[in-house]
Amino acid sequence: MIVMAIKTVKLADGREMPALGLGTWQLTGRRCEEAVKKALDMGYTHIDTAEIYGNHGEVGKGIKGFDRSKLFLVSKVWRDDLGYSSIEKACKKALKELGTDYLDLYLIHWPNDKFPIDETMKAMGRLVEDGLARSIGISNFNIRRTDEAARASPVPIATNQVEFHPYLYQKELLEFCRKSRIVLTAYSPVARGGILSDAVLNEVAGKYGKTTAQVSLRWLVQHGLVVIPKSGSDAHLRENMDIFGWRLSPADMKKIDSLGAGKRLIDPGFVDL
């Protein structure tokens, strides 16, 4: 298999973000450490984690020995820590656990109406000012919340990380973020495996000689999203890298667009999505 180089997307603050990363949700212990090492050895540079995942230490071990300047490390502050001083404290704790001096991107994991968005975004901006985070962003924010956060933020919001896959085509959110120069990052990009047996996707995959997972990821990056599929196996890590250097036709893109039946997998119930 010829693996293409991972492309990047331009962020509103001028920085570049790899369009493919390794998601580490539910990866813990030795399995997490080894997955991170294998991914980096293969050419990944973008690693996504979060405070609530409980794997900062393992991710830190996984990135040890690699050139930090070439990595794009992402973490997220939990929704209980969105006060001005709490955000800085949480970020510094994450940095210590990860064994790094800065994060390339730090996200608000979920919104929380207990904390004024102006105060929260001011604190996030301060992290950039102090060099603790190079870029900042949000996660699981709908259009209204994204607009409020963007208006309140003293620095550009780089990305909004949300659930996005062929069964949840959030077209309106995508269009809003595109106009606002906010890149969408897709988590659960293959719907936790739910799309793998889809007849339409299998038909498209056969046409291109690809897998259904590759077609789903290609559909996302072709819409301008960043994707962070989780994988612990060599085969899937390599397979996920092979989504560049080819394109889905406009007709096939529309065919996949039409699958978006609103099948949301993640709904914690504590926030409007």
N, C-alpha and C positions, 0 to 999 in steps of 0.2 A: 504493500500500500504506500502510495506517495502522499505524505502529509504536508499540506500547505502551511505556510507561515500564518500565524494568527494575526488578523487585521486589527486595527485600532479605530476607535471613534473619537472625534474631537469633542471635548467638554466645553461648557460655556465659559469656564475660567481659563481656557487656552491649553489645558493639559490634555494628554492622550490617555485613553483607557482601552485595554485589550477587550475586543468584542466577545471573547470566550474566556471564561474563568472556571475554576473548580469550586463548586459549592460544597460546604462541609457540614451542613445540617445533618444531625444524627450520625456523624462520623466522630467516634471517640476512641480514646486509648491508642494502642499500637496501630490499629487499622487506620486511624486518622493520620498519624505521623507518617506511615508508609505511603498512604495515598498522596499526601502532599509532596513527599520526596519523589515519588514516581512521576507525578505530574510535572514537577519542575525539571526533572531529568529529561522528559520528553519535549520540553519547550514551552510549557505553560509558564506564565509569569503572574497571572491574576489569581489570587486566592481570596475567597470570601468566607468570613466567619462572623461571629457575634457573641456578645457577652452571655446571652441566654443559652447558647449552644454548649457552654461548659467545656470547650476544647481549645481555648487560647494556648494553654501550655503545650498541647500536642502539636498544634499548628506551628508554634514557636520552635519546637524541636525539629519539625519537618523542614522549615526554611533555613535552619542553621547551616552555615557553610556555603550558602548560595549568596551571590552578589546582591546585597540589599537594594542597591541603586537600580537594579534591573527588574525588581519585583513590583507588583501593584497589589498591595495588601489592604483589604477592606474589613472593617468591623462595624458593629452597631451597638448603640447605647439602648438599654432597655427602657421601656416606657415609664417605669417608676422613678427614673433618675433624670428627668427632664428639667429640673430646676437649674438655675444659673451655676451654682457652685457644684451641684451634683454631677453635671455633665463633665466638667473638668476632672473631677475626682474619678469618675468612671473611665474616662479616656486614659488617664495616667495609669490606672490599674490595668487596663487592657494592654497598654504599651509594656508595662513591666512583665505581664504574663507572656506576651508574645516575644519579648526580648528584643524590642526595637525602639528607636527614638521617635518614630513618627508613623502615622498611618497615611497611606495614599488617599484613602477615602473613608470618612466616618459618617455613618448614617443614623438617623433617628429610626429605631426599629419599627415602632408603632406610634401613632399619635395618642395624646392623652390630654383631654380637655381640662384636667386638674391644673395644668400648667399653661400660663399665657404664652401663646406662640411667639410673641415679640421677645419675651425673656429667653425662651428656648433658642430661638434663632440667633439672638445676640450672643449667647454663650457658645453656640456652634461657630459663629464667626470669629470669636475670640480664640478658639482652638487653631484656626488658620493663621491668625495674627501672631500667635505664640509659637507657631511651627510644629504643633503637636499633630495636626492633620493638614495635608496638602490641599485636599478638597473636601467638601461636605455635601450631604444629601439627605434624602428622606426615604422611607419605605412604607408601603401600605397606605399611602395617601391618595384619596380620591381627588377629583378635579377641584372641588371647593377648597379642600385642605391644602392641596398643592399650591393653589393661587394665594392663599393666605400666607403660607410659609415663604413663598417667593417674594411677596411684597414686604414681609417682615425681615428677611435675611439681609445682612450687610454685605454678604459676599454671594456670588452666583451659586445656585443649587445645581450641582453637577448631574445628579441622577435621582430617579425615583424607582426603587426596587419593588416590584409587585408580582403577584401571580399572573402569568401570561403564557398561554399555550393555545394550540389550535381549537381546543374546546372552551377557551375563555379569551376570545379576541376582543380586547378592550379598546376598540377603535376610537371612541370619543376621547378617552384618556390619552391615548397615543397622539392624536391630533393636537390636543391641548398642550401636551408636553413638548411636542415638536415645535409649535409656535412659540413656546416659552423658552426654547433652547435648553430644555431639560431632557437628558437621555433616559429612556426607560431601560431598566434591567429586568430581565425575566427570570423569576425563580419558578421551580417546578415546570421547566420548559417542555417536558414530555409528559406532563400531567401524571407524574409518579408512575409512569409506565402505562397509563390508561389509553394512550393513543397508539400503542404499538401494534394492536390488532385491528386498527381502523381500516375498513375496506378502501376508502378513498385514498388515504395516505399510503397504503400498501400498493395501490395501483400507480400512484405518482412515483413512489420509490422504485418500483420495477422499471419504469420508463428511464430513470436516470442511473440505474445500477447502484442505488444507495439503499440504506436502511430507513425504516420509518422514523427512527430517532433523528437521523441526519436530515431528513426532509423537514421535520418539525423545527430543528435548530436553524436550518438554512432559511426557512420561512420567516423566522424571528429576526435573524440578522439582516435579511433582505428588507425587512420593514424598518431597519435602523436600530433594533434593540441589541443590547448586550445580553448574553446568555451565561448562566452559571449552573450547568447540570452537575449533579452529585454523582461521583463514581469512585469505586475503590479498585476496579479491575483494570489491568493493562489494556485489554481489548477495548473496553468502553472508553477509556481515556483517549486512546488512539483514534477510535471511531469518531469521537466528538470533535477531534481536531480537523477531521477531513470534511469540513463544511465550507471551506473557502476555495476559490479558484473555479467555481461553477455556479450557475444560476438557475433558479426555477423560472419558467416562462411566465409572462403576465397571466395567461389563462390558468396555469396551475396555481399561481398565487391566489387568484380570485376563488378558485375551487376550494382551497384550504381556508380562505377567509370565511367562506360560507358555512364552515363546520362550527363556528363559534356559537354554541348553544347556551353559553352562560353557565357551564358546569364548574362552579367554584369549588376548589378542594379545601382551601384554607379560609375559615371564618370563625375566629375566636369568640365572637359574640360581644366583645367589649367596645367595638368601634364600628361606625358606618363605613361600608366599603363601596 
